[in-house]
């Protein structure tokens, strides 16, 4: 396939993103993907045996975009954001690139557990070979020492690993720079998957193939995806801007989760007087001999502003030491075993009955205890209840994110974490997600590689709106 000097259909994407600043060259092309599915005997599925998807792809500096009809997805590796643009409605959604690697990681562990359960049940024939899980998710399932092995078939090379075919690669293709080849591998990684060794080979090859096939195996059968690439242009200017679009507002029937997360992106920062005001309220409660209520207000202050519970007078300290509900609450929250956690849950529920179910800190603690018991939907509902009443309680977004990730909702998990960190970036509760992102960068650097720079980017702006997770993976 030769490089066409004139702009074709795929390169129209370049003009959708032209900015006023200096722009760098890009590679644009049209891709047709034909998926052919062969189910095992007795397997019933609503998925079609044959499906075709056409897309226009632009590999720009620091980003890539994929257009399917009226929807345009942009992956920005410099800012680690993803955008989905509804071109008909002139709106966009955004979320973090971290949620992709984060989801693939927990999904890989989930599939390992499923394989173990199938083996234990004597259903070995239904277990997907690990190499195909790696092909689907683009993450290594195990430490691997083998290499891809080629076999020449009808003018193409069939590349296999552990005896399993992964890639059929034709000889026709277009030479491109190493940066563009890396960006092409990223396009596959984020949309169709591809084994890490396959993607590395394509990136190192410094060309974009005209035709190739990726092979997958699932519990229900096999899938072959045939890629045909054409209408390629090189050198089209490209720099994207969202100036013509607006964040997508929540629908009239949006869920409480969507409303809470959408609202979080529009909240003004807490006023400087928020901490003094909450502390003054606690002082009034101490004066009224209500130490438990004062304690809860100080905790709300901490979860909102990060302020520590300190500078108590000797009289206030004595009042707290003599307050039985404080002892019951703190002892319950330290429970480790299931029996102790269940008892703590009963204690918190009783305290909520006494103080009022709307009390936000106790509702948060009940959510945390239910999370420890694996009651994730119930925990999520309680976190949302708290945030509907106290949207500035930044620490709650950390707990909500954990509950969402446990339910495999990685896009909304990162939306929640980003919202909380935007409100209170130094809050200690967010160390866990910061550490998680550091591990993802270390374990899966290819997901964050910026082809232009040759290194992962380092910026991490906060999320501002919701975007539904979009993937074509099995």
N, C-alpha and C positions, 0 to 999 in steps of 0.2 A: 504494500500500500504506500503510495507516495503522498507527501505532504502537499496540500492544496494551497496555493498562494492567495486565492480569493476566499472571502468569508462565506461560510456555509451556515446551515441552520444551527448547528451547535454553538457557533461563535456569536450568535445573537445574544447569548447570555452575557458576553463581555460588555455589551452596551447597556444592559440592565443595571450594571454596577458602576458605570463610569463616574468618577468623582472629579473634583476640580483640581486636586493635587496631582503631583507627578505619579505616573502609573508604571507598573512593570509588565513585562510580557507574560502571556499565558498560553496554555494549550487547551483547545476546546474540541469536543467530538460528540458524535451521536452514538449511542449504544443500544442495541436490541438484545434482550436477554430472553431466551426461550427455555422455560423450565419443563422438564419431562419427568413425571413421577411414576414409578412402578411400585405398587403396593404388594405386600406379602399376601398370600392366600388367606382369605377370611377377614382381612383388614378392611373396615369401612371408614371412609373419610369424605368430608365435603370438599376437600381440595381437588381442583381439576387435574386430570392426567396430563394436560398440556396447557401452559399459560405463557403469554408473551407480554413483556413490559418494555416500553421505549422510554429513554431518558436522554436529556442533553446535559453533558458534564463539562464543567470548566475547572481547570486546574490553575488557580491563580497563585500569586505570591502570598504565602502564609495562610491561604484558605483554599477551599474547593467548594463548588456548588453543584447540585443535582436538581434538574427540573423535570418533574413528572406532571404534564398537563398544566394546571393552574397553580400547582404547589411547587415551591422552590425551597430546597434545603441548603443552608450554608454552614459549613464547618470552619470555624476560625481558630487556627492553631496558635495564633499569637495571643489571643485573649482567652482561649479554652472555652469558647461559647459555641452553641449550636443555635441556629435560627431556622424556623420554618415560616415561610412567607406565603400567605394566601393572596395571590396576585389579583384575584377577582375582587376580594374585599379590601385590599390594600392594608392588611393587618399582618402582624407577625407574632410568633411566640418564641421564647428563648429559654434555654436551660444549659446546664453545664456539660462539658465533654467528659467530666469525671464520671458521670452516671453511666456512661456506656461501659467503660472498663470495670466500674464497680458492679454493674449488673452481670457482665460476662463472668466476673470472678465468682459471685455467689451462685450463678446458674451452673457453672462448671462443677462446683461442689455439690449442688443439688443433683446433677446428673450422675455424679459418682455414687451418691447415696442411692439413687434409683437403680443403678447397675448392680450395686451390692444387694439390694432387696430382690431383684430379679434372679440373681445367682442363688441367693439363699432359698428362693422359692422353686428352684429347679427349672427356671426359664432362661437358661444360658443362651439359647438361640435368639432370644429377643434383646440381648444386650448389644448396644451399639459399640463397636470397637473404639477405644480411646482416640485413635488417630482421626476418626470422623467427628468426634466431639470437638477436637482441636480445629478441625476444618470448619465446623459450623460457627464456633465462637471466636476463632482467631487468638485463643489463649492456650498455652501449653498445659495439658492436663497432668503430665508427668515429666520428670527429668529425662530427656531423650538424648541418646548417643548416636542413633542411626542417622543416615543421610537419605535424601531423595535419590532414587535410582531411576534412570531413564530407560525407555524401550521405544525403539523407532517403529512406528506403525503408519503405513500409508502416507508418508511425507510429513508426519507429525511425531512429536515425542510425547509418550505417555509417562508421566512422572508419578512414582509410587513410593509409599513409605510403609514399612512393616508389611509389605505385600499387598497393600491396599491402594488402588489407583486414586489419585487426587486431582491431577491436572493433565489435560491433553492440550498441548501447545503447538500451534502451527508455526511454520517458519516465516510467514509473512508478517511484517510489522513496520513501524516507523521509529527511527532513532530519535531519542529525546535526551535531554540533560539528566544527570543523576537526580536533581531536585524534582524534575517533572515525573521521573519514574517512581520516586518515593511518594509523590502526591497521588499517582495512579494506584499504587498499592494501598494508600490510605482510603481512596475511594472504595476499593473492594472491601477493605477491612470493616468499614463502617456501614456498608450497605448489603453486601452479600457474604461476608466472611472470607474464609481462605486460611489454610494452615499457615502458621507463622513462618515455616520454612519456605512454603510456596510464595508468600508475599515478599519475603526477603530476596528470593531468587528473581522475582519479577522486578523488584526495585533495583537490584544489582545489575540487571540486564540492560538498563538504560535504553529501553525501547518499549513502545506500547504495541502489543500484538494485535493483529487484525482479527484473528479468531482464536478462541480457546474455550475449553470446557472445564468446569469445576464439578467434581463428583462428591456426593454426600450420601451418607447412610443414616437412616433414622430407625426408630423402633418399628415403625409401620412399613418400611420399604426403603427404596433408593430414589435419589433425585440427581439428575444431570442437568446442569445449567449451561447452556451454550451462549457464548457472548460473541456478538459481531459488532465491530467498531468501524465507523466510517465518518465521512464528512469532517475529517480532522483539519484543523488549522493551527498553526504555530505562530506566535508573535502578536496575537491580538491583544490590545491594551485591556487591562482589567484591574479595577479597584472597586470594591463594593461599598455601598452606603445604604442605610435604612431610612434616609431622609424622606422618601416618598411614602413610607409606611408608618403605621401607628401600632402600639401594642394592642393585642386583641383583648377587648373587654370581656368579662365573664358573661355567659348567656343568662337569660332570665331564669332558667331552671338549673343553674349551676349548683353543684354539690357544695356542702359546707366546707369541704377541703379546698375546693377551687376558690371559693369566696375568701377564705382566710388567707391563702397564699397570694391571691391577687391583691388583697387589701394591704398585705405586708409590704409590697413593693411601692406603695404610694404613701405610706406613713411618713410624716415628718420625723426627724430625730427627736428623741426625748429632750425636753427643755432642761437647761442646767439646774433649774430649781426642783426637778423631779425628786432627786435624792433628799434634799432638805425637807421637802413637803412630806414625803413618806416617813422620814425620821420624826418630824414634828407630830405626825399622827400617832406614831408609836409612843412618843412621850406622853401624849394625852391619855392613851390607854393605860400606860404604867401608872399615871396619876390617878386614874379611875379604878386602880387595883384590878386590871384585866391583863395580867402578864401573858397569858396564852395568846390573846388577840394581838398584843403588842409583838410577840414573837413571830406570829404569822405575817404581820405587816413588814417586819424587818427582813423576813425571808423573801417576801414579794419585792422589796427594795433590792435585795441582792440579785434575784433572778432577772430583774429589769435593768439595773444599772451596774451590777457587779460590786456594789458597796458591801463591805463586810459587816457582820454583826459585832460591833465593838463599841468602845467608849461608853460602857454601861456604868452607872453609878453603883456603889456597894448595895444600896437598897434595891435597885433593879436586879442586880445579880442574885440577891437573896430571894427576891420574889420569883425569879425563874427557877432557882434551885428547889423551891418549895412547891412548884406548880406540877401537880401530878400529870395532867394531860401532856405537858412537854416531855416528861420522862416516858410516858407511854408511847408517844409518837416517835421520839428518837430511838428508843429501844426497838420498836417495830421496824423502823426503816433499816436497821442494821441486820435484820434476819437474813440468813443465808439458805437454810434448807426450806423445802416446799411447805412443810408443816408450819414452820415459823413465819413464812411469808403469808400463808393463808390466815394465820392468827393476826398478823399485822394488818392485813386487809380488813378484817372484821373491826379492828380497833379504829382504823382511819374512817371506815364507814360510820361507826358510832359517833366519832368526833364530828364528822360532817353533818350528821343528824342534829347534833347539839348546837353547832355554830351556824348552820345554814348550808344547804347544798351548793349555793353559789360561791362559797368561799374558794378562791382560786388556788391557793397553795395546797389545801387539802385535796382538792380535785386533781391537782398535778400529782400529788403523792399517791393517790389511789391509782392513777394511770400508771405510775412507775411500778407499783406492786403488781398490777395486772400484767404489765409487760414482763416482769420476772416470772410470772406464772405461764407465760406464752399466750396470754389472752390479748393478742395484738389488735383485733378490731375494737374491743372494748377500751383498750388503752388509747387508741387513736381517737375514739369518740370523746374521751375525757380531755385529751390534749386540745382538741378543737373547741370544746366547751370553754376551756380556760382562755384560749386565744381570742375567741369571740368576745369575751368580756374584758380581757387584758391583752390587747394585741401587741403591747410593748414588752411583754415578759419574754425577753429574748431567749432565755435558757430553755423555754418550752419548745422552741423550734428545733433544738437539738434532740429532745426526746421524741418529738413528732417524727423527725427524720429517721431516727432509729426504728421506730415502729413501722414506718412506711417501707424502709429497706427490708425489714424482716418479712414483709408481705410482697416482696419482689417489685415494689414500685420505686425503682431507683430514680426516675426523673423527678418525681415529687419529693423524694427524700432530699435530693440536692437542692431543689427549690427551697425547701424548708430550711436547710442548713445555711444556704446563702442568704436568705432573708434574715435569719438570726444574727449571722456574722456581720451583716451590713449594719444592724442596729447596735451591736455590742461586740466589736471584733476581738477585744481582749478578754472576753468572758472565759473563764477557765473551762466551762462545760464544753467549749468547742475544741478543746485540745484533741479530743477523740477523733473528730472528723478531720482535723488538720493532719493528725498522724495517719489516718486512713488514706488521705490523698497522697501523703508522702510515700506510703507503701505502694500505692498504685503507680506512682511515677517511677519508683524503683523496680517494681516487678514487671510492669508492662510499659516500658518507655516508648515502644513503637506506636502506641495509641496517641501519644502526645508529640511525636516527632514533627518538627517544622522543617519541611524539605528545603526551604530556602536557606535556613540557617544551619540545617544539619543537626540541630539539637532541639530537645524539648523546650517549649516556651516556659516562662516563669510567672507570668501575670495570672491573677485570678480575681476578676471583678465579680461583684455579687449579681445573682440572677434578678431579673426584674419582672418576668411574666412566665406563664405556664406554656409548655410545649409538650404535646403528646409524644411519647417515645416512638420513634419511627425506625423500623428495621425490617429487612426482608429475610432475616435469618430463619432457618427452620425452627 
